[in-house]
Each structure stands twice: as C-alpha cells, then as structure tokens.
Amino acid sequence: MALDVHHLDDSVLTFLRERHLATLTTLRTDGSPHVVAVGFSYDVEAKVARVITWGASQKSLNAERMQAAGQRGAVCQVDGGRWLSLEGPVRLVADPAGIQPGIDGYAARYQQPKDRDDRTVIEIDVDRILGRG
C-alpha cells in the first residue's frame, strides 16, 4: 500500500526509528539489482533516507553512477507483518559536511560508527513509500 510521504502516521514513524536492518537496492552496470543488508536512517523533514558506507564499496560505486544517470534506488525494512520500502532518486555524498547527517542518523538509530577517512553516504530522496508500519 502506498503511503503519503508528507503525512506519515505515528506507527510508521516509530517503525522508522526502531532498530531494524534493511536492504538497499542499487543497480549494477548491467542494470541488474545489487541488494545488500544495511542500517539506514530516515530524515522525516528532508524526506531523505541515508546509508553510510565507504568510497570503494560496490553500493557507493553504483550510487555514484546512478546519480549521474538519474536512477532510483530503494531501502526496505521488514519486521513480521510490518514492512516499509522507501524509494527515490539516489545521490552519493562524499564531502565531510555532507556525510555528517548520515553519521548522526546512524548513531541515533544503531550506534556510533567507526571513523573512516573514505566515508560516503548514499542518500535517497524519498518520494514514494510503500508498506505497512
């Protein structure tokens, strides 16, 4: 079921704050899906899902290429009958100021991540949410 990204109810917002792992789907060069387990945070006001990673990871490489091509990605979390899939255009962020919201969001939802000199953040500008929170 499609949800209104501008008006998420409390059960959905709670589900997005609880500690759950998810899958991130990006696209390989041949167009096939690359699906990996991740932690992510969701910025309700900005409507941005963020996944922290590092520059040489396949998901970073995919996200950088997808950004240039204007392609979409998704992050999906499941817990029993509750599930949410957040979709939208993908962006790769590598500058220190730009990655900080991803680090802060991950720390708030999971734990403080280890420092990395090659940290990147994959951002999805969420314009579609499917599921049941």
PATI-83190 format. One record per residue: x, y, z of N, C-alpha, C, O in turn; residue in one letter. Coordinates in pm, whole numbers, plus 50000, padded with zeros to 5 digits. Each point is the difference from the previous one (the first is absolute). Example, Ala and Ser with C-alpha at 12.3 -4.5 7.8 and 13.67 -1.06 7.14 Angstrom:
# PATI-83190
513194943150780499115011950000500905012050000501044999850066A;498615010749862500825011950006499235010950073500515011150017S;
***
This chain:
# PATI-83190
500844988350000499165011750000500885012350000500985000650075M;498715009349843500755012549993499625009050116498825001350035A;502195005050025499795009350111500305014249952500755002049905L;498665007750162500255014149968501305004150067500055000950123D;501015001649801501325003550056499965012950081500885002450082V;498105005949896499885012750071499224998850131500045009250082H;499264979749937499184998250119500084985450046499074992249979H;502035004350084500174986350051499414999150140500235008850083L;499024980649944499404998850132501044995350103501114996049965D;498505004850160500934997250110500564985849996501164997950036D;498064992449920500504986249995501134998749898500954992550022S;498945014549867501054999849897501245007150051501124995049984V;498715016650078501145007450054500724992150108501235000250007L;498014993050077500604991550104500814988849936501124997350042T;498314996249859500684989149930501315004849937500984992649997F;499035019649953501215005649937501075003950102501155002149964L;498474999050164500975003350105500514987550072501105000250057R;498114989149942500424987750067501254994349932500275002749883E;500484989550193501234994149947499654987849915499694989350052R;500365012449817499784989249904501045001049891500405011149961H;500054977749989500835000149880499085000449879498794997850011L;501785005249876499225001549878500814994849882501134995450017A;498295005449866500764997349878500025012849918499035007549995T;502104994749941500165011049906500114993949861500794990949978L;498415014149930500064995449862500525011349912499405010749991T;501754986549945500565008849898500134991649872499704988149999T;500765018349896500104992949872501464998449957500795009450009L;499544978749945501324997449943500075006249860499005004849947R;502194995049994500165005849866499124993149896499595006249902T;500124980950119499164992849904498515001750028499164994149931D;500505014050171498605002650033499404990250099498865001950043G;501884987749993499464990450096500085005850142500875008350028S;498234987250061499995005750135501154994850086500334988149997P;500255020950078501014996850102499305002750132499725011550034H;500004977950042499235001250124500894995750116500514988850002V;499665020250096500864997150114499325004150130499165009150001V;501204984150107499495003450132500715012650050501225001249989A;498005008150068500545012650049499245004750123498904995250029V;501695014250041499295008350095499725013149928500775003949912G;498165002950121499705012949937499265008950097499444995450099F;500595017349871499215009650077499085007449904500265000849880S;498665004550176499055007649919499795013650061499635001050117Y;500595009549806499775013750041498605003849954499765002449882D;499324998250213498595002349969499795013649933499265001049903V;501405009550149499795013449946500565001149857499345005549912E;501864989350067500625000949867499514989249904500205001049879A;499154988850176499534988449922501164993249929499954997249880K;501125000150198501214994049947500364987850085500105000950122V;500104987749810500544988050064501515000249978500465003149890A;500314993550215501465000449989500614986950044499624994250102R;501345001249819500774987750028501475003950002500515005349901V;500184992250211501435002850004500764988249942499604988550015I;501515014649920500834989749939501385005849977500395009550068T;500354985149838501345005149967500125001049849499254993749926W;501715014250030500125003749859500184988749902499485000749889G;501254988950149500284989149906498964988950003500124990249927A;498855011150157498974989550006499214999649870499885010149931S;499604978350036499214998749878498775008950005499625005849899Q;499774995450219498815008550009500345014649974499205007149940K;501984997650105500425013849971500235001949850499565009949942S;501144980649998500265000949857498705000149921499835007849907L;499254983550132498694999649934499265013350019499455005449904N;500544999850218499275012350030500565011749921499235008349949A;502084992550040500615011049924499574999549854499675010349940E;500364977850003499594998449860498505002649984499585006349903R;499624988950193498565002049994499635014850012499085004749933M;501655002750151499755014350013500215006849866499175008149958Q;501924988849975500305006149871498934996649896499725008149911A;499704980150100498994995549904498575003550042499054997549925A;500795008450194498665003550048499174987950038498785000349987G;501874989150061499284987750033499534999850145500445007950084Q;498664982749944499374998750130500504987650073500394990149940R;499585010850192500354988850085498934998450108499035007550005G;501174982550080499034997550107500704993950121500994992849988A;498465010450127500404993550124498714994350060498975006650002V;501124980950047498804993150048500294993050132501004992950012C;498135009050085500144993050128498744991850027498905003949962Q;501294984750104498914990750027500104995350144501094997150050V;497775002150016499914994150134498644993350011498995006650026D;500984980349953498734992850002499095005349891500375000349883G;498435004050156499045005449904500215014749969499345005649912G;501585000850160500305014149973501125000749897500994992850010R;498865016049894501065002049901499845013749937498905005449989W;502245000249971500015012849931501054999649892501104994950021L;498585010349863500945001749890500025014749964498985005749961S;502195000550052500185014349972500755001349869501104994749986L;498325012349918500555000749865500245014449957499335009350047E;501644992449863500225013249942501345001049931500764990449996G;499535021449950501285002449933501174998350099499895003550117P;501204991149831501184997050082501065010849981500195005449890V;500514997650221501105009649997501134994550088499744994250105R;501505007749852501164996250080500635012750056500305009349926L;499904990950205500595011550068501344995750058500104989850067V;500955018349905501334996450048500695011350078501024997650064A;498445014549933500655011050071499714999050150498924995650039D;502045008550046499854998350146498725006250057499354993750084P;500295018249874498795006250054498754992549953499044998750076A;500994996649802498854992949944499774986350060498864995350006G;502214998150037499834986550056499555000250146499514990050051I;500675021450017499695000650143498564996250035499804992750097Q;499185011849828498634995650032499834984849993499244994250077P;501474999249831499934985549992500634993350122499464990350053G;501675015049991500684994850120499125002250122499824990950082I;499635021149932499155003250115498744991350002499604995150106D;499795003049778498804991749993500294985550035499214993650070G;501915001249881500394986350032500274998650149499574990350062Y;501145019449997500324999550142498735000250085499924993050101A;499105014949860498755000950076499194987149992499354996350097A;500684997049790499184988149982500714987150041499354990750048R;501955008749934500754987650025501085002350106499804997150118Y;501335008149840501125003150089500965009249925499915001449878Q;501015004750196500975008749934500854991649905500604990250042Q;499455013549829500824992249906501495003050020500375010450054P;500454980249903501445002150004500375011449905499365001949896K;501685005550140500505010549911500644993749877500664989750009D;499135016649876500624995649874500395012349921499245009749992R;501944989849950500435010949914499285000049866499915010249934D;499584978150028499354998649869498484998750012499354994249913D;500085011450194498554999150025499225006649887500375010849953R;498574982850005499025005949909498614997150056499834991550087T;499215015649862498604997850039499174999249872500095008649913V;499124981150079499044998849891498705006050050499464996050103I;500035013649822498745006550036498954996549894500265000049880E;498564997350170498844997849913499015011150032499535001150113I;500155007149788498985010450016498644993149988499494997949890D;499954998950224498804991550005498785007549946499585010250054V;499874984349839498785005749943498884989549993498895002749954D;501434985250093498994989550002500314990550115501134995550015R;497855001550065500124990250109498874990049985498825003749993I;501564983850002499024989249998500124992450131501074999350059L;497834995049986500104991350116498915001650101498945005949977G;501384988550139499084999950113500845000750126500714990550033R;499225020750036500805001850121499234996150122500525000850111G;
***
